[in-house]
């Protein structure tokens, strides 16, 4: 019996190794959201600029919902893509400022440019939990009925945009390509 | 041609590791002196060839050889020379080479300082390190060769080093952290060698302790550098974010802290043997796990390297063999290790055991919090996010408990301590600590706050307990100086490290509860009050660096009309990538930091900025410096050197004994 105790660490370790092994198969870049094909969760929050905002204020066309934060270095990498999308008016982008502080968020937008229609301020991370956010950056594709259609975890750069989002959007728009 | 020489010397090092990982270990069990004596020259050879590879990679960076993919991805012809040099560890491949080089450095250190050990033992230690090094080199050559070329045509210029990495912190943080991290491989090798040979006694603990202490000290500095760097570079004024990649070093550090205490008990009292071995394995596992998380893309984080699942499988394989193998060996061999349990329920042994339990529980809870989102998803296919609130909730109470024991432990006695003795010793200390805890925050900050009171009382508890203990220990000496001289380095090391905890506790609590920050929009000439300071925007100007352009504003700071400092925060655009970056300006002080991060200039000409006043933040890193100093001092204790001669004589006898497992 006492000898068995000494084998416990081995058992615990291999159980853990199996989990880690499984973890490698989880595609962290395309985590399935619980909310795919479900409507956006209800929310009543303020924007980063202090205005009240609810589901009604979301664009009534297909849009991107980007989870970002001023602490998030990868967000800087994907930022130029969103700036371009906003400039060229390809698709509206709504931001969710996730687990950040208002002052820092405002500064960050000031510093790097603001591609968002507005950014929902989610200081507590509560809205992020409702959405099933894993961490910033993450981007959701939401259709004109407010239903979440696609989720991309991590940086959305030009190649991700081309290879994942353009086809997904084309499909939503009924085969009409951008 | 030169980069191919780099690959070639990695292959040579790999081949040397094949021999190093086999012959000396076999030699140690068959008593083949020739095979055992191969260990030292082979370690030196591996060190030379891995070092050569590192030098060649640095050469490729310095000469802008963009035909090498890793260089093309992480450098640029405009990059200043010091960053070209350090861009060597600016990405996965190069940093793994640095990591491996650190391991070979430790191997050489072990082979130089292993004279006090019997030959069979040092051969086993070096052999095990050789196996580890083999797996790292194989991993590098198979999945992440830093010398891979860009085919068919090299780019005209490189993509540049991430602008956040172009900083002094990046020059010093990764090498220090890796050195400390990898140092625990040495302790791990000692543990596995002990299991293999069945030799685990006070002498073993004495060989092992300086290595554990030094690794721990370096890891402490490495983590502190990372925290300091994040504080001034990332611009959000935080010093710890519970990021999934910050956590593994902390886990390793917590296990390492438990280990150095447990080793002390094993050396002095010959008990807790299997527990010490277990901690050595755990500390090493923490460091491997850190590698796994950063390099497999398992968790997304600020630190994550470009991820590639095949790397993840490979590292998981290394993990399974190294950790799984050593744990199986532990399960088979540890029951044979007999400890002579001769201590009471109230004794220093028990207090140290309590310290160990708290540290291990803390490490385990950080570990769970780090991996939980992934495990949760694997099991339920549902998602969850865990952030600082979880960690603070678990970690802070555990640390408070730990600090209480830091006060009691040193004053208690080995074997048996009477409760009435402890009460007699500590009542006054406790009362004085509470008085200080209530009074000091009122005097310094002029407001009452429970967290500050608790923190100051805990800090006072450590410091006063320390003074009391030193007074006890010098009481019987003719005078104080003689008394202080009679105490050992390792005793002073312990006290210095504990004093570091007191400083850190103070810094953490006061910074967390009394920092102020303000986001403002200021025109030239306008002022703003933050805390008791007045910040005035004097003006702005254009700046130009070697690889960036930007704006700089001048902020003057006064307190009660006395000028304190002029701060010059900048906003930069890096030319090669067009990435913006902020350089905050900090006026660092012993009692407070003032710092300003610059936002953008509005059309009106006003600047947006965030201003912070952070009291006592430097104490956090000052505490870490004291801890590391304490660890080094303990490792420098005379008894590790004095025993060399005696051990050499003993070694001859031991070599014969070691053939059969001594249990």
Interface residues (C-beta under 8 A of the other chain):
Chain A: X2 X3 X6 X7 X9 X10 X13 X14 X17 X19 X20 X21 X22 X23 X24 X25 X26 X28 X31 X32 X33 X34 X70 X71 X72 X73 X74 X76 X80 X99 X102 X103 X104 X106 X107 X110 X111 X112 X125 X128 X129 X132 X133 X134 X135 X153 X154
Chain B: X162 X164 X234 X235 X236 X238 X241 X274 X278 X281 X285 X292 X296 X297 X298 X299 X300 X301 X302 X307 X309 X312 X313 X316 X319 X320 X323 X324 X327 X328 X330 X331 X332 X334 X335 X371 X373 X374 X375 X377 X378 X381 X382 X383 X384 X385 X387 X517 X518 X519 X571 X578 X579 X580 X582 X597 X598 X599 X600 X602 X608 X609 X610
